[in-house]
């Protein structure tokens, strides 16, 4: 079995186990067997760290059911191969070449050396960041719900935020805390750290460590770090400004609140829209312009090696740099005084084209199965599912069974990635020494 098939089947196995667990009466708040499609939808959404739901998580599921969901979120966020490798290390087993290649592909890294320390670092970093988020959220939830309930809410939302899942135990998600500065800042920074990728966080850590220890060795940031951080900052600024301008005068959302809450809500939704499914304002009441901005942010998504989805920030930056090179009449694609390899440019094009294809086909099928829903709502739902974001205009629970199955498939495809999925279906590409003659044609 190929590495790609192992990874894709691994996610399917976790989804299947999660579905069975959520079907059980012990997972339901009323102690009855759950609906199969509901359990499958919730398990897929949790494993694919999406956050779309067809039932209210806080009331439909028991405490044990909520525990199963947060466990699926954690497993899905870390990734099948990371969890599998960690378990093998706990059992004292050595990793073979095949295992190292699988980890390399699942984490989207360029080197196989040092994958074992990398997995250990990822696990440790995840625990530290999630515990920090839990501790900070305790100061908000404990006064409102008591220690026991406040602790569980803090754990659940910290894990959900860092893994960019967007699941919430509140019926209105985080609308009730729209004006809470601590909740907005903690959740958004957990989402940002979860969405920039493990490599970027590790480079940040080494830079801070060397500054504190006053080491003579200077950390040289990689091109990946520079592209991810700069693109992320640009998207955060543009998204916040765009949502503030389009929603500040909307009487259904932000018009009647103060300037600080407007800015806070715009910042929150700008961060969340690229990767996680929390919301502090009613998405269904937003203006069409704001919805279009969110769709664009969702489609771009997070960064490689992270818990988020989308076509990724690096893909957008590579294509933007390629476009700039064409407009300037250059034959090389440059970014931060470095040349981008042609194979990476082709991969970026393949990611965008295949992603657009999935979104178009899924939206078309959804429009056929649920013709009464508005087109913007259907497109929003599909892009949210494919980019594993989890935002919705409120139509998820009202979709037909076929429509929900379409969203389930879209979430899965978005989580494993089109390139990985195609490699699993058709196998790894075979190298060829055949060279064909070149011929020009008209483009553009």
ABEGO torsion letter per residue (X at the ends): XBAAAAAAAAAAAAAAAAAAAAABAAABAAGBBBBAAAAAAAAAAAAAGAGBBABBAAAABBAAAAAAAAAAAAAAAAEAAAAAAAAAAAAGBBBBAAAAAAAAAAAGBABABGAAAAAAAAAAAAAAAAAAAAAAAAAAAAAAAEAAAAAAAAAAAAAAAAAGAGBBABAAEAAAAAABAAAAAAAAAAAAAAAAEAAAAAAAAAAAAAAAAGBABBBBBBAAAAAAAAAAAAAAAAAAAAAAAAAAABAAAAAABBAAAAAAAAAAAAAAAAABABBABBAAABBAAAAAAAAAAAAAEBBBGBABBEAEAAAAAAAAAAAAAAAAGBABBBBGGBBBBAAAAAAAAAAAAAAAAAAAAAAAAAAAABAABBAAAAAAAAAAAAAGAGBBAGAAAABBAAAAAAAAAAAAAAAAEAAAAAAAAAEBBBBBABBBBBBBBBBX
